[in-house]
Structure formats: structure tokens, C-alpha cells
């Protein structure tokens, strides 16, 4: 534990996240911290809120008492209280509601869990208006590089100027893409394959066991098939054919991966003016290291020179952008999209890797694993001009270029260090 405090002190405790979380706890009766296993939820809360009583619903006896004798449970676990893995006994939320409604005191409960969508749904039904939700992801590049800047990525002139005050070179980007973002890998010199092998086993045993009706081998094959498609359009039928399971089962299992923070579904931008746009989401693994492990890319050099390098690079960049939102305590669900369709040309599809919407402005972003970006890479951006009541902002090509470079008056090639 001492190493955690030393090596990750900035990343988890003295960095950007702690002040945001502390503010949430002080102002809310109840705070929910969600995120995948091993991203540091429990460690962060235990360190920053050491005065809180703690209990964990991974323990079956604790869950039974919380369900069957809630008054006794809260006598044994008085407020202020941190409940870990709270999704394992959702009935407790109604009891928490009663407690917080009887008092105006703030910071009574901190809850955490690894099933985001399920928890948010339960919270919205039981604790609406009483809870603040905070998403914790794996370590971001800003945290790994100890960069204090903590604003979400949006390519405005003001953002770029402010970001330039704290730029640091990402000289080992492929090593980090391959390594992944789980804090433990940056805390100790742990074997990469052994960590991810244990992670998959723990994930299957603790998060999936009660949610699927199949053997772990079949589900692991499914995990691998999805990892091999990170950065691609989500094709349920294709995955079902590869694994030999039904399309309905694939849909159910994809939902489980999304709920437990393993994947992110990037939705297409929806506008009536884009009548030839594809409506299918794209799927991204949240952690590139886990995706590399499942698809057996065992070294950073092998990954960098592989046929999947482009998709893995795009997955990494998308994940980093999402982290800029969540680490600032912001919800990205209604700000981040992609576009693919035939609205611009009569033949062939056009794509914008990412569309960031903010204050009625649409910022088109291309993600390219290139050190030599071209203006043609932003040719599809003008399709956004069709959309009424929206303005097209500066176009961006996030790539491996060394410095910010204008390719056109409204198109900039940006090093990924600007994220």
C-alpha cells in the first residue's frame, strides 16, 4: 500500500480528480462513484475519506444483513458511510433514501460500484435529486504525465491556448497504449500478462457469473471477438457467427460489457438533414491494454506494426477524450458522436471519427495514426454545414505530428498531447 501512496500519489490523490470528488461529496447528501474494476475507486475513497466508516457488498453476509435487517445494518455501519460494490444489493437504496430524507446533512453516503448503467438506473429510481454521480476511469495520460490541466477536450481557440501552457511530450505513447491504464500497472513492476489474466478471471467470477447463463470459456471467446473489433461498427450478427451463439445473446452480452465499464458505444450523430447517415454505433474497449491482452498482441512494437494499430490508436484517443470529461466531473453522453454516411457523395461512404457538440457548435475530429496529416483528411467536415441551427467549428486532425499545424484556415493538425 505504501507504493500506492508514493507512485500514484499525484495520479489518484493529489491530482485532478480528488478536488472534484471532494466538492461533490461536500455538496451532496449521497455520492455515487462508478467505474470498472481495478480503476482505483476504493483506494481513492479510502484515502481521501478516511473518516468514513466502510463496508463492502462483495461480502455475502454483509449483503444478507443489509437486505434482511437494514436497521441493524445501519446501526453496525453508521454514517458517514462508504459502501463498496453497492450494486450487489440494490434494495439498500430505498433505505438510504429514507435516511437522507430525514436530514439536511451533506456527505452522509459515498457509494461505489462497477456496473455503471445498472447503478445509474437504480439510483435514478430510488435517489433522484439526492445523489451526485461521478465516473472514475483508468489513468489518463494527463495523470500519468502529472499534468495539472483538467478541462474537457473541445478544440476552441481558448482551450488550445490554455492547453499549450501545460504540454508535455508523449514520447512513449505505444508503450502506454499496450500497457493500458489500470493504476496497479503503474504502481508496481507487475507482469503484464499475469495482471490481465487475473483481471479477466476476477471479472468473470465477480461481475459476470450471475449475469450470464454460459461457461466462462464461451464468454471469454466473446470478449476476445469484441476486442478484435474495437473501433469498428458494432455488428451483432458478425460476432454471433464467429462465436456460434445467437444474435440476441450477443446483444445481451454487449450490454453487460457496457454496464461493467469494459466497452463504450459511440453513437452516430442524429440529424434529419443527414438522411443518409448510418445509425449503427461504434464499439470501443475502454482500456487498450485489456484489448491487446485479449487479442494476443504481447509487445508494444508488435502492436505498433500490426494491422490493428490504427483501430487501437483510435480506441486510445477516444478513451482519453472521454476521460477529460469524466475527470472534470462532466457527462459526455450528449456531447460525443461520430458520423458515417453518403450525404456528401453519391457513391462511397464518408466518415468523421468524432463530433464534439458544445453550445450549438459541432467540432469535427479525425483521428489518424500519421505524422504527416493532409487537408484531404478533413474533406467530410463540410457535411455538418447541412444541419440547421448548428454551426461548424474548427476541424481537428488528432495525430502523431510534432506541433500544431494549420492545414486550412478552419482545419488544424494537432498532436495528441493536446487532449
N, C-alpha and C positions, 0 to 999 in steps of 0.2 A: 504493500500500500504506500510505503514511503516513496517509491519510484513514481507512483501516480502523481503525488503532490509535486515532485520535483520536475519530472519530464513533461507533464501535461498541465502544469500549474497555469500557464498562460492560456492554453487551448480551452480548458474546461472551467477554470475558476477565475483567473484574473483577466480573461479576455473579453470578448464582445457579448457573450450570452448571459453571463451572471447578472449584470446590471439590469438587463431587460427582464429576466425572470424574477429578480427581487422586487422590481417595481410592480410586476403583475401580482405577485403574492401579497404585497402590502395593500394593494387597491381592491383585491377581490376576496370574497368570502371563501372561494374554493378555486384552486388552480389545477388544471389537468396538463401533465407533460406526456406527450405521446411520441413514439419513435420505435424503430426496430430494436430487436435485442442487441445488446453489446455496444450501443452508441453512447453510453455513459449517463443514462437517465438517473439511475440510483446513486451512482458515485457523485454526480453533480449535486443532487438534492441533499444527500447525507453530508457533504462537505459544506455547502452554503447554508443549510438549515439544520445545523447540528442540535439546536434546541428542541426540535420536533421529536415527538415520540414516533416510533417506526414499527410497521408491521408489513408482512408480505403475504399475498394471497397465493403464492406458489405453494405455501404450506397448506395441506388439505385440512388439518384440524382447525387452523385459523379460519379457513373458509366456512367450515361447518358451523363454528360458533357465530360467525358474522351472519350467517343465513338463519340459523335456528334460534339464537339468543342474542339479537342485536344489542339490547340494552346492556347485557353482561359484557359483550364485546367492547362497547364504548366505555364501560367502567374500567376494563382492563387496558384500554388504549385511549386515554383521554386526549382532547385537543390541547395544543395544536398537534395534528396527526398527519403523518405521511403514510399512505397506503400504496404499496408497490404491486404491480400486476392486478390492478383493480378490476380489469375486465373479466377475471375468472369468477367473480361473484357480483354480477350486475345488480342484484337485489339490494345491495348495500346503498345504492344511490338514493333510493327513496328515504332511507334512514338519515342519510347525510342531509338531504333536503329539509327534513324536519328540524334537524339540529341548527342549520344555518338560518332557517326562517325564524327561529326563536331568539336570534341575537343579531345585533348590528356589527359585531366584531369582524374584522377582516383577517385573512390569513389563517382561518381555522383548519382548512384541509389542503394538503397537496396530494394529488393522485397521480399515478403514472401507470402506463400500460403500453403493450406492444401490438395492439390491434386497433389502429387509428380509426378506421371508418366505423367499426362496431362501437367503439367507445364514444365517438362523437355523436353517433345516433342515440345511444343510451343517455348521454349527457343532455342532449337537446330535448329529450323527452322528460327527463327527471329533474334536471338542474338548469333549465333555460333561464337566462338572466342572472344566474348566480355563480357562473363559472367562467374563468378565463382559460382559453386553450392555447398551449404553447407546443410547437413541434420541434423536437430535437433530432437532428440528422447526424451522420458521421462527421468527422472533422473536415472542415473546408480548407482550401488552400490558404485562405487568409489566416486561419488559425494555425495551420502547420508552419506557415512562414512568419507568424507573430505580427500580422498586420492589424492595426487597431481600427482601421476604416470599417464601418458597419452600416452601410446603406445598401439597399437592394439595387441590383443592376438594372438600370434603364438608361439608354445611351443619349441622354440630353447633354447639352453643352455644359451645364452646371455640374452634372455628375462627372463627366470626363475631366473637367478641370480639378475638381475636388479629389478624384481618384488618383490623379497624377502626383499629388503631394505625398502619396504613400505607396508608390510602385516598388515592387521587388521582383527580380528576375526569377522565373520558374525554370531553373536550369535542369531539373531532374523530373520533368513532367511525366515521362513514360514510366519511370520507376514508381511514381505515386499512383498513376492510373492502374498499374499492375498490382501494386501493394494494396490499394483500397483505402478506405477512410475510417476503419474501426479503431478507436483510441488505443486498444491494447497492443496493436501492432506498432504503435509509436511510443509505447511505454517501456517495453522490454524487447530484447532481441529474441522474439519468438519465431519458431519455424512457420513459414507462410502456409505450407500445405497442411501442417498439423492444426493450425488455428482454424482454417476454413473447413477442414474435415470435422473438427469438433463443433464448429458453428452450425454446419448443416445437420449434424446429428442432434444437437440441442434443439435446433429449430423444429425438426421433425418430431422430436419427442415431446416438447413442451407447448408449441404453438399449433401444430398441425394434427397431432394424434386424435384429438376429439372432434376435429372438423372434417376429416376425410374418412371414407369407407374403403380404404385400399391399403396395400402393403407399401412400406417405405421405399422399396426398390422402384416401383412404378412411379411414385411421386417424385423420386429423385431423377428419374429419366425425364419426367415432365419439366422439372426445374432446369435441367440441362438443355432441353429443347427450347425453352423460353429464353434462357441466357444466350443461346446461339442466335436468337432473333432480336436482341436488343438493338434499338434504333430503327426497327422496321415497322411497317404497318402490321397491326395485330390481325392475324389470320387464324381464326379458331379451327377451321377445317384442316388447314395445313398441319397444325400441331397435333390435332386428333389423329390424323393419318399416320404421322411419324410414330406416335406412342401406342397406337392401337386402342384408343379409348374414344368415347363418344364426344361429339362436339359440345353437348350440354355439360359434360363433366369438365371439359377444358374451360368453359365459361365460368363454372363454379370455382375451379381451382385458381384461375386468374384472379377472380375476386378475392380469394384467400391471400394470394401473394400481395395484392394491393392493400388489403386490410392490415396485413402484418408488416408493411413497410418494405417489402422486398422489391416491388416494381412500382413504377409510376406510369399512368396512362395519360399521354399528352393528347388533348382533344383538338380536333380540327376547328379552325375559325369558322364560325357560322354567321353568314350574312346573306340576305336574299339576293343581293347583287351578284354574289358568287354562285350562280346557279349550276355551275359545272364542277363544283368542288367536291372532293372525296370526303365522305362523312365518317370514315373509319379512324379510330385513334391509333397513335403510335405507342409502342411499348418500350420502356427503358428500365433497366435494372438501376436501383438506387445506388448500388455500390459496384464499381467496376472490378474491384479485387475479387468479389464473390463471383461475378460473371466470368472472370478469367479462370478462376479455380474450376468452376463447373464445366467450362468448355476446354479445359486442359491446356491453356496457354501458361506454361510453367515459368517463363522468364520474361522480363520486360523487353529484351531485344527480340525474342521470337514474336511477341505481340506486336511490336512496332513495325516489323517487316511482314506481318501477316495480311491475309485478305480481309480480315475483320477489323483492321486497325482503324479505318475510317469510322465505322459504326461505334467502336469502343471510345474513340476520341469524342464523337458527338455525344455519347452517353455521359461521359465525364463532364463535358461542358454544360449540358442540360442540368445535371445534378448540381454542379457548382452554382449555377444561376438560381436554382430553387433554394439552395442553402442561403443565398444572400437575402432572400425574402424571409425564410423561417427564422434565421438568426437575428433578424431585426424585429421578429415578432409579428410579421405580416403574413396574410393569407394570399397565396399566389394563384389559387384555383381559378380566379376570374380575370387574371392578367396575362396568362401564358397559353399560347396556342401554336399551331403550325398550319400551313396551307399546302395542299396539293390538288391540282385540278387542270382543266383545259380552258379556263376562262380567257387566257391570253392568246393562245394559238389554237388553230383548228385541229392540228394533229400533235400528238405527244403531250405528256404531262409536264407541268411546271410545279416547282416546289419552293416554298420559303420555309427553311428549317424551323424558325421560331418567329412568332409575332408577339411582341410585348405591347399590351394596351395599357395606357395610363392617361387619364384626364382627356379622353376623347382623341388621343393621338395613337396611331399604330406604328410601331417601330419594327421594321423587318430585319431579321438577323439571319445570316448564313453562317454555318459552322464548317470550316474547311481545314483539313489536315495538310495545310500547304504553307510554305514560306514565301510563296510567290503569287499572291492573290491578284485576280484580274477584275476589271469593272464588269465584265460579262456575267460574273457570278451573282450580281445583283439585278440581272435583267428582269426577273419576275416581279420585282418590288412594285412596279407601276400598276399591277393588277389591283392593289389596295386603293388606288385612286377612284375605282368604281363605287366604293362604298359610301353612301350618303351619310352626312352628319359625322364623318370621321376624317381626320387629317393624317396624311402620311408623314411620319417623322424621318429623322436621319436613318439611312440604311447602314447596317454594320456587317462586316465580314470578320468574325472571330477566327483567328488562325494563328499560325506559328511564325508570323512576321516579327521582326525585331523592334519596330517602332510604329507609332500611329501614323498612318499614311492616307491622305485623301486620294481616292481613285476617281471620284467625281465630286462636284460641289455638294451633293447630297448622299455620298457614299464613302464610308471610311473603313479601311482595313485596320483592325485593332489586334494587338497581341492579347492572348488570353489572360495576361496579367491584369487587364483592366476589369475583369469580372470581380 
